[in-house]
Amino acid sequence: SEMQLHAQHRVMMMIHADFKVRLLEAMLEIDDLDPVVAEPINTSVSCLLYENNRWKLHYWNDFHHLPSELVTH
């Protein structure tokens, strides 16, 4: 049977930056995300929301959980 996702469900993925961009392109139905968003920062957090049968980017590249000396580009 197919699993139904609801607003209270959360999914966490730990993935490589390049794969993250390609996955987001598919989920957001955008051909080339590179000019739209900054390059992913190591261990940054991004959030997508599923609303009205579509994925929407809520935030991208949040790295406030890291001390500044650990932020790399």
N, CA, C and O of each residue as an XYZ file, in Angstrom:
292
protein
N       0.833     -1.186      0.000
C       0.000      0.000      0.000
C       0.875      1.247      0.000
O       2.013      1.218      0.469
N       0.348      2.316     -0.518
C       1.078      3.572     -0.621
C       0.979      4.351      0.682
O      -0.103      4.477      1.256
N       2.114      4.876      1.150
C       2.112      5.651      2.385
C       1.616      7.061      2.104
O       2.026      7.688      1.127
N       0.747      7.548      2.949
C       0.234      8.902      2.826
C       0.996      9.806      3.788
O       1.049      9.538      4.988
N       1.589     10.880      3.258
C       2.284     11.841      4.103
C       1.310     12.922      4.547
O       0.442     13.343      3.783
N       1.460     13.354      5.758
C       0.619     14.393      6.318
C       1.493     15.526      6.835
O       2.705     15.360      6.974
N       0.898     16.661      7.117
C       1.638     17.849      7.538
C       2.532     17.587      8.745
O       3.588     18.208      8.870
N       2.138     16.690      9.625
C       2.933     16.442     10.819
C       4.113     15.503     10.574
O       4.960     15.350     11.453
N       4.188     14.876      9.406
C       5.304     13.987      9.091
C       6.561     14.793      8.774
O       6.495     15.866      8.175
N       7.688     14.261      9.182
C       8.982     14.877      8.902
C       9.889     13.819      8.291
O       9.885     12.664      8.716
N      10.661     14.217      7.297
C      11.625     13.326      6.666
C      12.968     14.041      6.676
O      13.054     15.197      6.260
N      14.002     13.381      7.138
C      15.331     13.968      7.179
C      16.243     13.149      6.279
O      16.231     11.919      6.319
N      17.033     13.841      5.468
C      17.979     13.163      4.585
C      19.351     13.792      4.762
O      19.477     15.015      4.830
N      20.362     12.966      4.836
C      21.736     13.453      4.851
C      22.328     13.058      3.502
O      22.537     11.877      3.223
N      22.595     14.071      2.665
C      23.027     13.791      1.299
C      24.142     14.741      0.886
O      24.328     15.797      1.490
N      24.874     14.358     -0.142
C      25.950     15.164     -0.691
C      25.372     16.395     -1.390
O      24.273     16.344     -1.942
N      26.109     17.485     -1.363
C      25.627     18.772     -1.878
C      25.154     18.699     -3.330
O      24.081     19.213     -3.646
N      25.923     18.077     -4.215
C      25.533     18.046     -5.622
C      24.245     17.238     -5.806
O      23.365     17.624     -6.575
N      24.147     16.128     -5.097
C      22.922     15.328     -5.167
C      21.741     16.116     -4.606
O      20.625     16.019     -5.115
N      21.995     16.904     -3.542
C      20.943     17.728     -2.940
C      20.347     18.681     -3.967
O      19.128     18.825     -4.051
N      21.201     19.329     -4.742
C      20.727     20.284     -5.756
C      19.927     19.565     -6.830
O      18.856     20.033     -7.217
N      20.432     18.430     -7.319
C      19.719     17.688     -8.366
C      18.376     17.160     -7.843
O      17.381     17.182     -8.567
N      18.341     16.690     -6.596
C      17.098     16.211     -6.006
C      16.091     17.356     -5.877
O      14.911     17.182     -6.183
N      16.550     18.513     -5.429
C      15.665     19.665     -5.309
C      15.128     20.103     -6.662
O      13.966     20.496     -6.769
N      15.958     20.042     -7.696
C      15.472     20.381     -9.047
C      14.289     19.497     -9.422
O      13.292     19.974     -9.964
N      14.408     18.215     -9.133
C      13.320     17.291     -9.465
C      12.089     17.559     -8.603
O      10.969     17.584     -9.112
N      12.287     17.758     -7.318
C      11.155     17.967     -6.423
C      10.453     19.294     -6.692
O       9.226     19.368     -6.627
N      11.221     20.342     -6.994
C      10.648     21.671     -7.224
C      10.270     21.901     -8.682
O       9.720     22.945     -9.032
N      10.570     20.911     -9.534
C      10.273     20.994    -10.966
C      10.937     22.216    -11.606
O      10.303     22.982    -12.332
N      12.244     22.377    -11.312
C      13.063     23.458    -11.868
C      14.190     22.808    -12.665
O      14.845     21.888    -12.175
N      14.418     23.277    -13.887
C      15.446     22.669    -14.744
C      16.856     22.898    -14.233
O      17.680     21.985    -14.286
N      17.161     24.103    -13.734
C      18.518     24.423    -13.288
C      18.437     25.307    -12.052
O      18.166     26.504    -12.149
N      18.671     24.713    -10.905
C      18.574     25.424     -9.632
C      19.830     26.244     -9.327
O      19.779     27.162     -8.509
N      20.949     25.926     -9.968
C      22.224     26.586     -9.663
C      22.149     28.117     -9.689
O      22.668     28.743     -8.765
N      21.530     28.761    -10.702
C      21.482     30.223    -10.688
C      20.498     30.807     -9.672
O      20.519     32.008     -9.404
N      19.641     29.961     -9.110
C      18.578     30.436     -8.219
C      19.031     30.461     -6.755
O      18.654     31.364     -6.007
N      19.828     29.488     -6.348
C      20.255     29.383     -4.952
C      21.780     29.351     -4.863
O      22.471     29.025     -5.828
N      22.284     29.697     -3.685
C      23.726     29.641     -3.446
C      24.174     28.188     -3.348
O      23.368     27.292     -3.097
N      25.460     27.971     -3.548
C      26.027     26.631     -3.428
C      25.807     26.114     -2.005
O      25.975     26.867     -1.045
N      25.434     24.846     -1.856
C      25.185     24.310     -0.519
C      26.438     24.384      0.356
O      27.545     24.090     -0.094
N      26.242     24.778      1.598
C      27.320     24.832      2.587
C      27.326     23.495      3.321
O      26.268     22.941      3.619
N      28.525     22.976      3.613
C      28.636     21.702      4.323
C      27.816     21.723      5.603
O      27.897     22.667      6.388
N      27.048     20.705      5.801
C      26.150     20.465      6.934
C      25.043     21.511      7.087
O      24.435     21.620      8.152
N      24.783     22.273      6.034
C      23.673     23.218      6.097
C      22.347     22.463      6.101
O      22.281     21.285      5.748
N      21.308     23.161      6.504
C      19.976     22.579      6.595
C      19.056     23.333      5.646
O      19.065     24.563      5.600
N      18.274     22.593      4.900
C      17.263     23.185      4.027
C      15.926     22.545      4.366
O      15.870     21.418      4.858
N      14.862     23.270      4.099
C      13.533     22.773      4.448
C      12.587     22.958      3.268
O      12.507     24.041      2.687
N      11.880     21.905      2.926
C      10.847     21.956      1.907
C       9.514     21.645      2.565
O       9.443     20.846      3.498
N       8.470     22.273      2.078
C       7.120     22.014      2.557
C       6.310     21.445      1.404
O       6.470     21.865      0.258
N       5.455     20.506      1.703
C       4.584     19.925      0.686
C       3.202     20.523      0.881
O       2.508     20.205      1.847
N       2.805     21.394     -0.042
C       1.524     22.087      0.038
C       0.827     22.041     -1.310
O       1.454     22.240     -2.351
N      -0.443     21.782     -1.286
C      -1.260     21.762     -2.510
C      -0.651     20.864     -3.587
O      -0.602     21.228     -4.762
N      -0.189     19.685     -3.167
C       0.386     18.684     -4.076
C       1.661     19.142     -4.775
O       1.980     18.654     -5.860
N       2.396     20.078     -4.165
C       3.664     20.549     -4.740
C       4.662     20.779     -3.621
O       4.285     21.110     -2.497
N       5.940     20.601     -3.937
C       7.010     20.932     -3.006
C       7.347     22.409     -3.136
O       7.393     22.946     -4.243
N       7.582     23.068     -2.000
C       7.992     24.477     -1.972
C       9.210     24.600     -1.076
O       9.261     24.009      0.002
N      10.183     25.366     -1.525
C      11.393     25.584     -0.734
C      11.088     26.603      0.354
O      10.795     27.763      0.064
N      11.157     26.164      1.608
C      10.862     27.036      2.749
C      12.116     27.819      3.148
O      12.061     29.038      3.308
N      13.245     27.118      3.308
C      14.525     27.810      3.494
C      15.652     26.936      2.981
O      15.505     25.723      2.834
N      16.784     27.578      2.711
C      17.926     26.944      2.049
C      19.202     27.326      2.771
O      19.376     28.482      3.159
N      20.090     26.371      2.952
C      21.452     26.637      3.414
C      21.547     27.243      4.810
O      22.459     28.029      5.067
N      20.659     26.912      5.695
C      20.756     27.436      7.053
C      21.917     26.738      7.765
O      21.963     25.510      7.831
N      22.841     27.518      8.290
C      23.999     26.940      8.969
C      24.239     27.602     10.321
O      25.361     27.595     10.827
N      23.197     28.167     10.902
C      23.342     28.864     12.179
C      23.679     27.931     13.345
O      24.036     28.400     14.425
N      23.571     26.645     13.142
C      23.928     25.683     14.180
C      25.438     25.475     14.265
O      25.922     24.818     15.187
N      26.191     26.036     13.302
C      27.650     25.849     13.249
C      28.406     27.069     13.776
O      27.979     28.203     13.553
N      29.522     26.848     14.471
C      30.402     27.975     14.786
C      31.022     28.468     13.480
O      31.259     27.668     12.575
N      31.284     29.751     13.367
C      31.760     30.350     12.119
C      33.027     29.698     11.582
O      33.209     29.637     10.366
N      33.913     29.207     12.458
C      35.157     28.599     11.969
C      34.928     27.256     11.275
O      35.829     26.742     10.613
N      33.746     26.693     11.417
C      33.448     25.418     10.753
C      32.677     25.596      9.444
O      32.404     24.609      8.760
N      32.325     26.809      9.086
C      31.575     27.040      7.864
C      32.541     27.060      6.685
O      33.483     27.851      6.657
N      32.299     26.181      5.712
C      33.109     26.136      4.499
C      32.217     26.336      3.294
O      31.017     26.066      3.335
N      32.819     26.811      2.223
C      32.057     27.032      0.981
C      32.636     26.189     -0.135
O      32.140     26.229     -1.261
